């Protein structure tokens, strides 16, 4: 996320933490052996984690675009 972003808008987990937990959720779902209720809870957690990862990636893309735009605006 951007350095000036509202801290309340930042995800609780880092990108790496969210990605690792998402990998574990997918592994558990693929392995099976869970009840329907457990599977639904895992799916919902996975959706939340995927959203967190996407927020981090979107923030990184925005920062990169801003840096590129600032670099292009500077005279040589």
CHARMM internal coordinates of N, CA and C (Angstrom, degrees):
IC EDIT
DIST 1 N 1 CA 1.4402
DIST 1 CA 1 C 1.5262
ANGL 1 N 1 CA 1 C 108.68
DIST 1 C 2 N 1.3043
ANGL 1 CA 1 C 2 N 116.50
DIHE 1 N 1 CA 1 C 2 N 163.73
DIST 2 N 2 CA 1.4487
ANGL 1 C 2 N 2 CA 119.32
DIHE 1 CA 1 C 2 N 2 CA -178.43
DIST 2 CA 2 C 1.5106
ANGL 2 N 2 CA 2 C 110.40
DIHE 1 C 2 N 2 CA 2 C -71.87
DIST 2 C 3 N 1.3260
ANGL 2 CA 2 C 3 N 116.30
DIHE 2 N 2 CA 2 C 3 N 152.73
DIST 3 N 3 CA 1.4501
ANGL 2 C 3 N 3 CA 120.94
DIHE 2 CA 2 C 3 N 3 CA -178.39
DIST 3 CA 3 C 1.5181
ANGL 3 N 3 CA 3 C 111.34
DIHE 2 C 3 N 3 CA 3 C -63.19
DIST 3 C 4 N 1.3256
ANGL 3 CA 3 C 4 N 117.73
DIHE 3 N 3 CA 3 C 4 N -31.77
DIST 4 N 4 CA 1.4552
ANGL 3 C 4 N 4 CA 121.89
DIHE 3 CA 3 C 4 N 4 CA -177.52
DIST 4 CA 4 C 1.5211
ANGL 4 N 4 CA 4 C 112.82
DIHE 3 C 4 N 4 CA 4 C -91.52
DIST 4 C 5 N 1.3076
ANGL 4 CA 4 C 5 N 117.91
DIHE 4 N 4 CA 4 C 5 N 3.06
DIST 5 N 5 CA 1.4551
ANGL 4 C 5 N 5 CA 120.99
DIHE 4 CA 4 C 5 N 5 CA -178.07
DIST 5 CA 5 C 1.5227
ANGL 5 N 5 CA 5 C 110.44
DIHE 4 C 5 N 5 CA 5 C -65.93
DIST 5 C 6 N 1.3111
ANGL 5 CA 5 C 6 N 114.86
DIHE 5 N 5 CA 5 C 6 N 149.63
DIST 6 N 6 CA 1.4568
ANGL 5 C 6 N 6 CA 121.63
DIHE 5 CA 5 C 6 N 6 CA 176.83
DIST 6 CA 6 C 1.5236
ANGL 6 N 6 CA 6 C 108.21
DIHE 5 C 6 N 6 CA 6 C -62.04
DIST 6 C 7 N 1.3399
ANGL 6 CA 6 C 7 N 118.14
DIHE 6 N 6 CA 6 C 7 N 122.20
DIST 7 N 7 CA 1.4707
ANGL 6 C 7 N 7 CA 119.95
DIHE 6 CA 6 C 7 N 7 CA -178.29
DIST 7 CA 7 C 1.5170
ANGL 7 N 7 CA 7 C 112.52
DIHE 6 C 7 N 7 CA 7 C -57.77
DIST 7 C 8 N 1.3261
ANGL 7 CA 7 C 8 N 118.30
DIHE 7 N 7 CA 7 C 8 N -29.50
DIST 8 N 8 CA 1.4585
ANGL 7 C 8 N 8 CA 121.06
DIHE 7 CA 7 C 8 N 8 CA 179.46
DIST 8 CA 8 C 1.5231
ANGL 8 N 8 CA 8 C 111.22
DIHE 7 C 8 N 8 CA 8 C -67.23
DIST 8 C 9 N 1.3338
ANGL 8 CA 8 C 9 N 116.97
DIHE 8 N 8 CA 8 C 9 N -23.63
DIST 9 N 9 CA 1.4592
ANGL 8 C 9 N 9 CA 120.72
DIHE 8 CA 8 C 9 N 9 CA -178.66
DIST 9 CA 9 C 1.5251
ANGL 9 N 9 CA 9 C 112.29
DIHE 8 C 9 N 9 CA 9 C -86.21
DIST 9 C 10 N 1.3219
ANGL 9 CA 9 C 10 N 117.27
DIHE 9 N 9 CA 9 C 10 N -9.81
DIST 10 N 10 CA 1.4603
ANGL 9 C 10 N 10 CA 120.81
DIHE 9 CA 9 C 10 N 10 CA -178.64
DIST 10 CA 10 C 1.5257
ANGL 10 N 10 CA 10 C 110.54
DIHE 9 C 10 N 10 CA 10 C -78.01
DIST 10 C 11 N 1.3282
ANGL 10 CA 10 C 11 N 115.95
DIHE 10 N 10 CA 10 C 11 N 142.47
DIST 11 N 11 CA 1.4639
ANGL 10 C 11 N 11 CA 118.83
DIHE 10 CA 10 C 11 N 11 CA 174.99
DIST 11 CA 11 C 1.5232
ANGL 11 N 11 CA 11 C 110.50
DIHE 10 C 11 N 11 CA 11 C -62.48
DIST 11 C 12 N 1.3224
ANGL 11 CA 11 C 12 N 116.01
DIHE 11 N 11 CA 11 C 12 N 151.09
DIST 12 N 12 CA 1.4663
ANGL 11 C 12 N 12 CA 121.11
DIHE 11 CA 11 C 12 N 12 CA 179.49
DIST 12 CA 12 C 1.5246
ANGL 12 N 12 CA 12 C 111.84
DIHE 11 C 12 N 12 CA 12 C -65.31
DIST 12 C 13 N 1.3111
ANGL 12 CA 12 C 13 N 116.63
DIHE 12 N 12 CA 12 C 13 N -35.56
DIST 13 N 13 CA 1.4614
ANGL 12 C 13 N 13 CA 121.54
DIHE 12 CA 12 C 13 N 13 CA -176.76
DIST 13 CA 13 C 1.5213
ANGL 13 N 13 CA 13 C 110.51
DIHE 12 C 13 N 13 CA 13 C -99.92
DIST 13 C 14 N 1.3179
ANGL 13 CA 13 C 14 N 115.42
DIHE 13 N 13 CA 13 C 14 N 151.69
DIST 14 N 14 CA 1.4592
ANGL 13 C 14 N 14 CA 119.12
DIHE 13 CA 13 C 14 N 14 CA 171.33
DIST 14 CA 14 C 1.5283
ANGL 14 N 14 CA 14 C 107.94
DIHE 13 C 14 N 14 CA 14 C -70.92
DIST 14 C 15 N 1.3156
ANGL 14 CA 14 C 15 N 115.16
DIHE 14 N 14 CA 14 C 15 N 166.76
DIST 15 N 15 CA 1.4633
ANGL 14 C 15 N 15 CA 119.43
DIHE 14 CA 14 C 15 N 15 CA 177.06
DIST 15 CA 15 C 1.5238
ANGL 15 N 15 CA 15 C 110.05
DIHE 14 C 15 N 15 CA 15 C -57.64
DIST 15 C 16 N 1.3171
ANGL 15 CA 15 C 16 N 115.77
DIHE 15 N 15 CA 15 C 16 N -45.90
DIST 16 N 16 CA 1.4618
ANGL 15 C 16 N 16 CA 120.28
DIHE 15 CA 15 C 16 N 16 CA -176.82
DIST 16 CA 16 C 1.5221
ANGL 16 N 16 CA 16 C 112.09
DIHE 15 C 16 N 16 CA 16 C -63.85
DIST 16 C 17 N 1.3366
ANGL 16 CA 16 C 17 N 116.64
DIHE 16 N 16 CA 16 C 17 N -41.09
DIST 17 N 17 CA 1.4660
ANGL 16 C 17 N 17 CA 120.51
DIHE 16 CA 16 C 17 N 17 CA 178.31
DIST 17 CA 17 C 1.5258
ANGL 17 N 17 CA 17 C 110.47
DIHE 16 C 17 N 17 CA 17 C -63.83
DIST 17 C 18 N 1.3244
ANGL 17 CA 17 C 18 N 116.73
DIHE 17 N 17 CA 17 C 18 N -45.68
DIST 18 N 18 CA 1.4603
ANGL 17 C 18 N 18 CA 120.80
DIHE 17 CA 17 C 18 N 18 CA -179.22
DIST 18 CA 18 C 1.5212
ANGL 18 N 18 CA 18 C 110.84
DIHE 17 C 18 N 18 CA 18 C -64.10
DIST 18 C 19 N 1.3314
ANGL 18 CA 18 C 19 N 116.90
DIHE 18 N 18 CA 18 C 19 N -41.85
DIST 19 N 19 CA 1.4616
ANGL 18 C 19 N 19 CA 120.79
DIHE 18 CA 18 C 19 N 19 CA -179.91
DIST 19 CA 19 C 1.5205
ANGL 19 N 19 CA 19 C 111.08
DIHE 18 C 19 N 19 CA 19 C -63.40
DIST 19 C 20 N 1.3300
ANGL 19 CA 19 C 20 N 116.65
DIHE 19 N 19 CA 19 C 20 N -44.58
DIST 20 N 20 CA 1.4717
ANGL 19 C 20 N 20 CA 120.03
DIHE 19 CA 19 C 20 N 20 CA -179.52
DIST 20 CA 20 C 1.5267
ANGL 20 N 20 CA 20 C 111.38
DIHE 19 C 20 N 20 CA 20 C -64.19
DIST 20 C 21 N 1.3230
ANGL 20 CA 20 C 21 N 116.70
DIHE 20 N 20 CA 20 C 21 N -42.19
DIST 21 N 21 CA 1.4625
ANGL 20 C 21 N 21 CA 119.12
DIHE 20 CA 20 C 21 N 21 CA 178.34
DIST 21 CA 21 C 1.5279
ANGL 21 N 21 CA 21 C 110.49
DIHE 20 C 21 N 21 CA 21 C -66.35
DIST 21 C 22 N 1.3214
ANGL 21 CA 21 C 22 N 117.05
DIHE 21 N 21 CA 21 C 22 N -37.81
DIST 22 N 22 CA 1.4638
ANGL 21 C 22 N 22 CA 120.63
DIHE 21 CA 21 C 22 N 22 CA 178.08
DIST 22 CA 22 C 1.5235
ANGL 22 N 22 CA 22 C 110.95
DIHE 21 C 22 N 22 CA 22 C -62.89
DIST 22 C 23 N 1.3247
ANGL 22 CA 22 C 23 N 116.71
DIHE 22 N 22 CA 22 C 23 N -40.87
DIST 23 N 23 CA 1.4779
ANGL 22 C 23 N 23 CA 120.83
DIHE 22 CA 22 C 23 N 23 CA 176.70
DIST 23 CA 23 C 1.5254
ANGL 23 N 23 CA 23 C 109.47
DIHE 22 C 23 N 23 CA 23 C -59.23
DIST 23 C 24 N 1.3214
ANGL 23 CA 23 C 24 N 117.01
DIHE 23 N 23 CA 23 C 24 N -42.44
DIST 24 N 24 CA 1.4692
ANGL 23 C 24 N 24 CA 120.82
DIHE 23 CA 23 C 24 N 24 CA -179.85
DIST 24 CA 24 C 1.5340
ANGL 24 N 24 CA 24 C 111.34
DIHE 23 C 24 N 24 CA 24 C -66.61
DIST 24 C 25 N 1.3188
ANGL 24 CA 24 C 25 N 117.03
DIHE 24 N 24 CA 24 C 25 N -39.71
DIST 25 N 25 CA 1.4653
ANGL 24 C 25 N 25 CA 120.79
DIHE 24 CA 24 C 25 N 25 CA 177.82
DIST 25 CA 25 C 1.5239
ANGL 25 N 25 CA 25 C 109.90
DIHE 24 C 25 N 25 CA 25 C -61.88
DIST 25 C 26 N 1.3171
ANGL 25 CA 25 C 26 N 116.73
DIHE 25 N 25 CA 25 C 26 N -45.94
DIST 26 N 26 CA 1.4720
ANGL 25 C 26 N 26 CA 120.44
DIHE 25 CA 25 C 26 N 26 CA 179.71
DIST 26 CA 26 C 1.5207
ANGL 26 N 26 CA 26 C 110.31
DIHE 25 C 26 N 26 CA 26 C -62.59
DIST 26 C 27 N 1.3312
ANGL 26 CA 26 C 27 N 117.07
DIHE 26 N 26 CA 26 C 27 N -41.54
DIST 27 N 27 CA 1.4684
ANGL 26 C 27 N 27 CA 120.62
DIHE 26 CA 26 C 27 N 27 CA 178.94
DIST 27 CA 27 C 1.5184
ANGL 27 N 27 CA 27 C 110.82
DIHE 26 C 27 N 27 CA 27 C -59.28
DIST 27 C 28 N 1.3391
ANGL 27 CA 27 C 28 N 116.64
DIHE 27 N 27 CA 27 C 28 N -44.87
DIST 28 N 28 CA 1.4656
ANGL 27 C 28 N 28 CA 120.63
DIHE 27 CA 27 C 28 N 28 CA 179.75
DIST 28 CA 28 C 1.5226
ANGL 28 N 28 CA 28 C 111.37
DIHE 27 C 28 N 28 CA 28 C -64.35
DIST 28 C 29 N 1.3224
ANGL 28 CA 28 C 29 N 116.76
DIHE 28 N 28 CA 28 C 29 N -41.77
DIST 29 N 29 CA 1.4685
ANGL 28 C 29 N 29 CA 119.41
DIHE 28 CA 28 C 29 N 29 CA 179.45
DIST 29 CA 29 C 1.5223
ANGL 29 N 29 CA 29 C 111.28
DIHE 28 C 29 N 29 CA 29 C -65.59
DIST 29 C 30 N 1.3143
ANGL 29 CA 29 C 30 N 116.58
DIHE 29 N 29 CA 29 C 30 N -41.14
DIST 30 N 30 CA 1.4664
ANGL 29 C 30 N 30 CA 120.27
DIHE 29 CA 29 C 30 N 30 CA 179.74
DIST 30 CA 30 C 1.5208
ANGL 30 N 30 CA 30 C 112.29
DIHE 29 C 30 N 30 CA 30 C -68.13
DIST 30 C 31 N 1.3241
ANGL 30 CA 30 C 31 N 116.74
DIHE 30 N 30 CA 30 C 31 N -31.80
DIST 31 N 31 CA 1.4581
ANGL 30 C 31 N 31 CA 120.78
DIHE 30 CA 30 C 31 N 31 CA -179.17
DIST 31 CA 31 C 1.5212
ANGL 31 N 31 CA 31 C 111.46
DIHE 30 C 31 N 31 CA 31 C -71.36
DIST 31 C 32 N 1.3264
ANGL 31 CA 31 C 32 N 116.41
DIHE 31 N 31 CA 31 C 32 N -26.10
DIST 32 N 32 CA 1.4599
ANGL 31 C 32 N 32 CA 119.71
DIHE 31 CA 31 C 32 N 32 CA -178.89
DIST 32 CA 32 C 1.5167
ANGL 32 N 32 CA 32 C 111.43
DIHE 31 C 32 N 32 CA 32 C 72.73
DIST 32 C 33 N 1.3176
ANGL 32 CA 32 C 33 N 115.15
DIHE 32 N 32 CA 32 C 33 N -164.05
DIST 33 N 33 CA 1.4520
ANGL 32 C 33 N 33 CA 120.36
DIHE 32 CA 32 C 33 N 33 CA 178.55
DIST 33 CA 33 C 1.5128
ANGL 33 N 33 CA 33 C 114.05
DIHE 32 C 33 N 33 CA 33 C 79.45
DIST 33 C 34 N 1.3264
ANGL 33 CA 33 C 34 N 117.46
DIHE 33 N 33 CA 33 C 34 N 9.57
DIST 34 N 34 CA 1.4577
ANGL 33 C 34 N 34 CA 120.61
DIHE 33 CA 33 C 34 N 34 CA 177.33
DIST 34 CA 34 C 1.5222
ANGL 34 N 34 CA 34 C 109.31
DIHE 33 C 34 N 34 CA 34 C -106.07
DIST 34 C 35 N 1.3081
ANGL 34 CA 34 C 35 N 115.09
DIHE 34 N 34 CA 34 C 35 N 157.08
DIST 35 N 35 CA 1.4557
ANGL 34 C 35 N 35 CA 119.30
DIHE 34 CA 34 C 35 N 35 CA 176.83
DIST 35 CA 35 C 1.5267
ANGL 35 N 35 CA 35 C 109.04
DIHE 34 C 35 N 35 CA 35 C -71.87
DIST 35 C 36 N 1.3079
ANGL 35 CA 35 C 36 N 115.60
DIHE 35 N 35 CA 35 C 36 N 166.81
DIST 36 N 36 CA 1.4541
ANGL 35 C 36 N 36 CA 120.27
DIHE 35 CA 35 C 36 N 36 CA 177.21
DIST 36 CA 36 C 1.5270
ANGL 36 N 36 CA 36 C 110.31
DIHE 35 C 36 N 36 CA 36 C -58.23
DIST 36 C 37 N 1.3228
ANGL 36 CA 36 C 37 N 116.07
DIHE 36 N 36 CA 36 C 37 N -44.45
DIST 37 N 37 CA 1.4696
ANGL 36 C 37 N 37 CA 120.25
DIHE 36 CA 36 C 37 N 37 CA -179.35
DIST 37 CA 37 C 1.5302
ANGL 37 N 37 CA 37 C 111.18
DIHE 36 C 37 N 37 CA 37 C -62.32
DIST 37 C 38 N 1.3353
ANGL 37 CA 37 C 38 N 116.46
DIHE 37 N 37 CA 37 C 38 N -43.00
DIST 38 N 38 CA 1.4678
ANGL 37 C 38 N 38 CA 120.31
DIHE 37 CA 37 C 38 N 38 CA 177.95
DIST 38 CA 38 C 1.5251
ANGL 38 N 38 CA 38 C 111.09
DIHE 37 C 38 N 38 CA 38 C -64.49
DIST 38 C 39 N 1.3299
ANGL 38 CA 38 C 39 N 115.69
DIHE 38 N 38 CA 38 C 39 N -41.12
DIST 39 N 39 CA 1.4654
ANGL 38 C 39 N 39 CA 119.91
DIHE 38 CA 38 C 39 N 39 CA 178.94
DIST 39 CA 39 C 1.5190
ANGL 39 N 39 CA 39 C 111.11
DIHE 38 C 39 N 39 CA 39 C -62.91
DIST 39 C 40 N 1.3196
ANGL 39 CA 39 C 40 N 116.89
DIHE 39 N 39 CA 39 C 40 N -42.37
DIST 40 N 40 CA 1.4664
ANGL 39 C 40 N 40 CA 120.33
DIHE 39 CA 39 C 40 N 40 CA 178.24
DIST 40 CA 40 C 1.5269
ANGL 40 N 40 CA 40 C 111.04
DIHE 39 C 40 N 40 CA 40 C -63.54
DIST 40 C 41 N 1.3205
ANGL 40 CA 40 C 41 N 117.27
DIHE 40 N 40 CA 40 C 41 N -41.89
DIST 41 N 41 CA 1.4615
ANGL 40 C 41 N 41 CA 121.09
DIHE 40 CA 40 C 41 N 41 CA 178.67
DIST 41 CA 41 C 1.5341
ANGL 41 N 41 CA 41 C 110.45
DIHE 40 C 41 N 41 CA 41 C -63.63
DIST 41 C 42 N 1.3323
ANGL 41 CA 41 C 42 N 116.56
DIHE 41 N 41 CA 41 C 42 N -41.84
DIST 42 N 42 CA 1.4551
ANGL 41 C 42 N 42 CA 120.42
DIHE 41 CA 41 C 42 N 42 CA 177.35
DIST 42 CA 42 C 1.5261
ANGL 42 N 42 CA 42 C 110.84
DIHE 41 C 42 N 42 CA 42 C -63.49
DIST 42 C 43 N 1.3260
ANGL 42 CA 42 C 43 N 116.55
DIHE 42 N 42 CA 42 C 43 N -43.40
DIST 43 N 43 CA 1.4663
ANGL 42 C 43 N 43 CA 120.96
DIHE 42 CA 42 C 43 N 43 CA 178.97
DIST 43 CA 43 C 1.5275
ANGL 43 N 43 CA 43 C 110.53
DIHE 42 C 43 N 43 CA 43 C -59.96
DIST 43 C 44 N 1.3327
ANGL 43 CA 43 C 44 N 116.55
DIHE 43 N 43 CA 43 C 44 N -45.97
DIST 44 N 44 CA 1.4634
ANGL 43 C 44 N 44 CA 120.80
DIHE 43 CA 43 C 44 N 44 CA -179.82
DIST 44 CA 44 C 1.5287
ANGL 44 N 44 CA 44 C 110.70
DIHE 43 C 44 N 44 CA 44 C -62.90
DIST 44 C 45 N 1.3333
ANGL 44 CA 44 C 45 N 117.03
DIHE 44 N 44 CA 44 C 45 N -41.57
DIST 45 N 45 CA 1.4562
ANGL 44 C 45 N 45 CA 120.02
DIHE 44 CA 44 C 45 N 45 CA 178.02
DIST 45 CA 45 C 1.5248
ANGL 45 N 45 CA 45 C 110.09
DIHE 44 C 45 N 45 CA 45 C -64.28
DIST 45 C 46 N 1.3233
ANGL 45 CA 45 C 46 N 116.08
DIHE 45 N 45 CA 45 C 46 N -40.18
DIST 46 N 46 CA 1.4578
ANGL 45 C 46 N 46 CA 120.32
DIHE 45 CA 45 C 46 N 46 CA 177.68
DIST 46 CA 46 C 1.5161
ANGL 46 N 46 CA 46 C 112.12
DIHE 45 C 46 N 46 CA 46 C -60.89
DIST 46 C 47 N 1.3136
ANGL 46 CA 46 C 47 N 116.68
DIHE 46 N 46 CA 46 C 47 N -41.06
DIST 47 N 47 CA 1.4673
ANGL 46 C 47 N 47 CA 120.78
DIHE 46 CA 46 C 47 N 47 CA 177.69
DIST 47 CA 47 C 1.5267
ANGL 47 N 47 CA 47 C 110.68
DIHE 46 C 47 N 47 CA 47 C -61.85
DIST 47 C 48 N 1.3262
ANGL 47 CA 47 C 48 N 116.08
DIHE 47 N 47 CA 47 C 48 N -43.22
DIST 48 N 48 CA 1.4661
ANGL 47 C 48 N 48 CA 120.76
DIHE 47 CA 47 C 48 N 48 CA 178.84
DIST 48 CA 48 C 1.5199
ANGL 48 N 48 CA 48 C 110.69
DIHE 47 C 48 N 48 CA 48 C -63.24
DIST 48 C 49 N 1.3184
ANGL 48 CA 48 C 49 N 115.98
DIHE 48 N 48 CA 48 C 49 N -44.11
DIST 49 N 49 CA 1.4676
ANGL 48 C 49 N 49 CA 120.40
DIHE 48 CA 48 C 49 N 49 CA 179.54
DIST 49 CA 49 C 1.5245
ANGL 49 N 49 CA 49 C 111.39
DIHE 48 C 49 N 49 CA 49 C -65.28
DIST 49 C 50 N 1.3180
ANGL 49 CA 49 C 50 N 117.44
DIHE 49 N 49 CA 49 C 50 N -39.97
DIST 50 N 50 CA 1.4603
ANGL 49 C 50 N 50 CA 120.75
DIHE 49 CA 49 C 50 N 50 CA 178.18
DIST 50 CA 50 C 1.5256
ANGL 50 N 50 CA 50 C 110.60
DIHE 49 C 50 N 50 CA 50 C -63.08
DIST 50 C 51 N 1.3211
ANGL 50 CA 50 C 51 N 116.69
DIHE 50 N 50 CA 50 C 51 N -38.87
DIST 51 N 51 CA 1.4660
ANGL 50 C 51 N 51 CA 120.95
DIHE 50 CA 50 C 51 N 51 CA 177.21
DIST 51 CA 51 C 1.5262
ANGL 51 N 51 CA 51 C 110.44
DIHE 50 C 51 N 51 CA 51 C -64.26
DIST 51 C 52 N 1.3294
ANGL 51 CA 51 C 52 N 116.46
DIHE 51 N 51 CA 51 C 52 N -42.02
DIST 52 N 52 CA 1.4601
ANGL 51 C 52 N 52 CA 120.69
DIHE 51 CA 51 C 52 N 52 CA 177.92
DIST 52 CA 52 C 1.5246
ANGL 52 N 52 CA 52 C 110.71
DIHE 51 C 52 N 52 CA 52 C -60.58
DIST 52 C 53 N 1.3188
ANGL 52 CA 52 C 53 N 116.81
DIHE 52 N 52 CA 52 C 53 N -46.07
DIST 53 N 53 CA 1.4641
ANGL 52 C 53 N 53 CA 120.68
DIHE 52 CA 52 C 53 N 53 CA 178.43
DIST 53 CA 53 C 1.5272
ANGL 53 N 53 CA 53 C 110.41
DIHE 52 C 53 N 53 CA 53 C -60.04
DIST 53 C 54 N 1.3284
ANGL 53 CA 53 C 54 N 116.67
DIHE 53 N 53 CA 53 C 54 N -43.33
DIST 54 N 54 CA 1.4642
ANGL 53 C 54 N 54 CA 120.52
DIHE 53 CA 53 C 54 N 54 CA -179.43
DIST 54 CA 54 C 1.5226
ANGL 54 N 54 CA 54 C 111.32
DIHE 53 C 54 N 54 CA 54 C -64.11
DIST 54 C 55 N 1.3347
ANGL 54 CA 54 C 55 N 117.08
DIHE 54 N 54 CA 54 C 55 N -37.82
DIST 55 N 55 CA 1.4670
ANGL 54 C 55 N 55 CA 120.01
DIHE 54 CA 54 C 55 N 55 CA 177.49
DIST 55 CA 55 C 1.5269
ANGL 55 N 55 CA 55 C 110.80
DIHE 54 C 55 N 55 CA 55 C -61.93
DIST 55 C 56 N 1.3238
ANGL 55 CA 55 C 56 N 116.78
DIHE 55 N 55 CA 55 C 56 N -43.99
DIST 56 N 56 CA 1.4609
ANGL 55 C 56 N 56 CA 120.41
DIHE 55 CA 55 C 56 N 56 CA 178.31
DIST 56 CA 56 C 1.5295
ANGL 56 N 56 CA 56 C 110.78
DIHE 55 C 56 N 56 CA 56 C -62.90
DIST 56 C 57 N 1.3381
ANGL 56 CA 56 C 57 N 116.57
DIHE 56 N 56 CA 56 C 57 N -44.12
DIST 57 N 57 CA 1.4630
ANGL 56 C 57 N 57 CA 119.79
DIHE 56 CA 56 C 57 N 57 CA -179.68
DIST 57 CA 57 C 1.5264
ANGL 57 N 57 CA 57 C 111.33
DIHE 56 C 57 N 57 CA 57 C -65.11
DIST 57 C 58 N 1.3264
ANGL 57 CA 57 C 58 N 116.84
DIHE 57 N 57 CA 57 C 58 N -41.44
DIST 58 N 58 CA 1.4652
ANGL 57 C 58 N 58 CA 120.31
DIHE 57 CA 57 C 58 N 58 CA 177.85
DIST 58 CA 58 C 1.5255
ANGL 58 N 58 CA 58 C 110.42
DIHE 57 C 58 N 58 CA 58 C -61.90
DIST 58 C 59 N 1.3254
ANGL 58 CA 58 C 59 N 116.42
DIHE 58 N 58 CA 58 C 59 N -41.89
DIST 59 N 59 CA 1.4624
ANGL 58 C 59 N 59 CA 120.53
DIHE 58 CA 58 C 59 N 59 CA 177.96
DIST 59 CA 59 C 1.5136
ANGL 59 N 59 CA 59 C 111.77
DIHE 58 C 59 N 59 CA 59 C -63.09
DIST 59 C 60 N 1.3151
ANGL 59 CA 59 C 60 N 116.48
DIHE 59 N 59 CA 59 C 60 N -40.76
DIST 60 N 60 CA 1.4633
ANGL 59 C 60 N 60 CA 120.48
DIHE 59 CA 59 C 60 N 60 CA 178.95
DIST 60 CA 60 C 1.5301
ANGL 60 N 60 CA 60 C 110.37
DIHE 59 C 60 N 60 CA 60 C -65.86
DIST 60 C 61 N 1.3232
ANGL 60 CA 60 C 61 N 117.21
DIHE 60 N 60 CA 60 C 61 N -41.62
DIST 61 N 61 CA 1.4727
ANGL 60 C 61 N 61 CA 120.58
DIHE 60 CA 60 C 61 N 61 CA 177.92
DIST 61 CA 61 C 1.5253
ANGL 61 N 61 CA 61 C 110.89
DIHE 60 C 61 N 61 CA 61 C -61.95
DIST 61 C 62 N 1.3268
ANGL 61 CA 61 C 62 N 116.17
DIHE 61 N 61 CA 61 C 62 N -41.17
DIST 62 N 62 CA 1.4618
ANGL 61 C 62 N 62 CA 120.86
DIHE 61 CA 61 C 62 N 62 CA -179.80
DIST 62 CA 62 C 1.5273
ANGL 62 N 62 CA 62 C 110.02
DIHE 61 C 62 N 62 CA 62 C -63.96
DIST 62 C 63 N 1.3240
ANGL 62 CA 62 C 63 N 116.46
DIHE 62 N 62 CA 62 C 63 N -45.30
DIST 63 N 63 CA 1.4636
ANGL 62 C 63 N 63 CA 120.13
DIHE 62 CA 62 C 63 N 63 CA 179.44
DIST 63 CA 63 C 1.5237
ANGL 63 N 63 CA 63 C 111.03
DIHE 62 C 63 N 63 CA 63 C -62.36
DIST 63 C 64 N 1.3207
ANGL 63 CA 63 C 64 N 116.80
DIHE 63 N 63 CA 63 C 64 N -40.83
DIST 64 N 64 CA 1.4597
ANGL 63 C 64 N 64 CA 120.86
DIHE 63 CA 63 C 64 N 64 CA 179.18
DIST 64 CA 64 C 1.5257
ANGL 64 N 64 CA 64 C 110.19
DIHE 63 C 64 N 64 CA 64 C -64.40
DIST 64 C 65 N 1.3261
ANGL 64 CA 64 C 65 N 116.78
DIHE 64 N 64 CA 64 C 65 N -45.21
DIST 65 N 65 CA 1.4671
ANGL 64 C 65 N 65 CA 120.63
DIHE 64 CA 64 C 65 N 65 CA 179.43
DIST 65 CA 65 C 1.5240
ANGL 65 N 65 CA 65 C 110.91
DIHE 64 C 65 N 65 CA 65 C -62.00
DIST 65 C 66 N 1.3351
ANGL 65 CA 65 C 66 N 117.02
DIHE 65 N 65 CA 65 C 66 N -40.54
DIST 66 N 66 CA 1.4656
ANGL 65 C 66 N 66 CA 120.83
DIHE 65 CA 65 C 66 N 66 CA 178.23
DIST 66 CA 66 C 1.5224
ANGL 66 N 66 CA 66 C 110.99
DIHE 65 C 66 N 66 CA 66 C -64.82
DIST 66 C 67 N 1.3180
ANGL 66 CA 66 C 67 N 117.05
DIHE 66 N 66 CA 66 C 67 N -41.46
DIST 67 N 67 CA 1.4639
ANGL 66 C 67 N 67 CA 121.08
DIHE 66 CA 66 C 67 N 67 CA 179.27
DIST 67 CA 67 C 1.5224
ANGL 67 N 67 CA 67 C 110.39
DIHE 66 C 67 N 67 CA 67 C -65.79
DIST 67 C 68 N 1.3207
ANGL 67 CA 67 C 68 N 116.90
DIHE 67 N 67 CA 67 C 68 N -41.34
DIST 68 N 68 CA 1.4634
ANGL 67 C 68 N 68 CA 120.38
DIHE 67 CA 67 C 68 N 68 CA 178.89
DIST 68 CA 68 C 1.5194
ANGL 68 N 68 CA 68 C 110.60
DIHE 67 C 68 N 68 CA 68 C -65.46
DIST 68 C 69 N 1.3300
ANGL 68 CA 68 C 69 N 117.16
DIHE 68 N 68 CA 68 C 69 N -41.93
DIST 69 N 69 CA 1.4577
ANGL 68 C 69 N 69 CA 120.97
DIHE 68 CA 68 C 69 N 69 CA 179.54
DIST 69 CA 69 C 1.5210
ANGL 69 N 69 CA 69 C 110.34
DIHE 68 C 69 N 69 CA 69 C -64.32
DIST 69 C 70 N 1.3246
ANGL 69 CA 69 C 70 N 117.69
DIHE 69 N 69 CA 69 C 70 N -41.51
DIST 70 N 70 CA 1.4593
ANGL 69 C 70 N 70 CA 121.07
DIHE 69 CA 69 C 70 N 70 CA 179.19
DIST 70 CA 70 C 1.5248
ANGL 70 N 70 CA 70 C 110.59
DIHE 69 C 70 N 70 CA 70 C -64.95
DIST 70 C 71 N 1.3169
ANGL 70 CA 70 C 71 N 116.40
DIHE 70 N 70 CA 70 C 71 N -38.54
DIST 71 N 71 CA 1.4667
ANGL 70 C 71 N 71 CA 120.75
DIHE 70 CA 70 C 71 N 71 CA 179.06
DIST 71 CA 71 C 1.5224
ANGL 71 N 71 CA 71 C 110.54
DIHE 70 C 71 N 71 CA 71 C -66.21
DIST 71 C 72 N 1.3264
ANGL 71 CA 71 C 72 N 117.27
DIHE 71 N 71 CA 71 C 72 N -40.17
DIST 72 N 72 CA 1.4670
ANGL 71 C 72 N 72 CA 121.34
DIHE 71 CA 71 C 72 N 72 CA -179.58
DIST 72 CA 72 C 1.5175
ANGL 72 N 72 CA 72 C 112.41
DIHE 71 C 72 N 72 CA 72 C -69.78
DIST 72 C 73 N 1.3342
ANGL 72 CA 72 C 73 N 117.27
DIHE 72 N 72 CA 72 C 73 N -26.67
DIST 73 N 73 CA 1.4653
ANGL 72 C 73 N 73 CA 121.21
DIHE 72 CA 72 C 73 N 73 CA -178.81
DIST 73 CA 73 C 1.5207
ANGL 73 N 73 CA 73 C 111.73
DIHE 72 C 73 N 73 CA 73 C -77.75
DIST 73 C 74 N 1.3293
ANGL 73 CA 73 C 74 N 118.32
DIHE 73 N 73 CA 73 C 74 N -23.70
DIST 74 N 74 CA 1.4639
ANGL 73 C 74 N 74 CA 121.47
DIHE 73 CA 73 C 74 N 74 CA -177.56
DIST 74 CA 74 C 1.5199
ANGL 74 N 74 CA 74 C 109.74
DIHE 73 C 74 N 74 CA 74 C -72.74
DIST 74 C 75 N 1.3367
ANGL 74 CA 74 C 75 N 116.16
DIHE 74 N 74 CA 74 C 75 N 132.49
DIST 75 N 75 CA 1.4752
ANGL 74 C 75 N 75 CA 118.23
DIHE 74 CA 74 C 75 N 75 CA 176.79
DIST 75 CA 75 C 1.5251
ANGL 75 N 75 CA 75 C 110.65
DIHE 74 C 75 N 75 CA 75 C -71.97
DIST 75 C 76 N 1.3057
ANGL 75 CA 75 C 76 N 116.16
DIHE 75 N 75 CA 75 C 76 N 151.36
DIST 76 N 76 CA 1.4830
ANGL 75 C 76 N 76 CA 121.12
DIHE 75 CA 75 C 76 N 76 CA -179.08
DIST 76 CA 76 C 1.4752
ANGL 76 N 76 CA 76 C 111.59
DIHE 75 C 76 N 76 CA 76 C -75.87
END
COOR INIT
IC SEED 1 N 1 CA 1 C
IC BUILD
